[in-house]
Amino acid sequence: MTTLKKIVANIGLSLLAVLCITTLGLAQERGSEEPRTSPNATVSQTIGTTDVTITYGRPAVNDREVFGELVPYGEVWRTGANESTALVVSDDVMIEGNKLEAGTYSLYTIPNKDSWTIILNSKLSWGTEYDSGQDVLRFKVESQEADYMERMLFYFKDVSNDSATVVLHWDNTKVPFTISV
């Protein structure tokens, strides 16, 4: 095995060890090794040369009335379950025409029947510890009716070298917003 291959293998094993230790630590930190009711998920997309990653908890509808009931209209929602939903951008971007510097942000929303306010905040925490004084960016987008989705899902569509649309999809609602590089 060449020296370069050994270095790459050692880096890979080191990263795997860190991941295992981190995962074990998170399970112990939350006090249980049982599966979460709202499992964590991560979605990433490269737009041009910019990496965009969203990490979030995926709540289920579970025969509940979601928007307007479980998630009240007109109030700040942590947008997911458990810890804050995190949006990470590797380079400066434009989101719905607003400049956002490279970094890690928590993502909150204020749902309404026809439009939502998307909030990017600099404080990462347990999802219910929102601090409006830490808001970095707020913008409004229109929501759309959608096919039913039992578990909340973020995904990217219309990906090009210059932009992509992030879609939050849960129950019968989709909330899209565009990231441009």
PyMOL commands that set and color helices and strands:
alter all, ss='L'
color gray80, all
select helices_A, chain A and resi 3-29+132-134
alter helices_A, ss='H'
color red, helices_A
select strands_A, chain A and resi 40-47+50-57+85-89+93-95+98-100+103-111+115-121+135-142+144-157+163-180
alter strands_A, ss='S'
color yellow, strands_A
deselect
rebuild
show_as cartoon
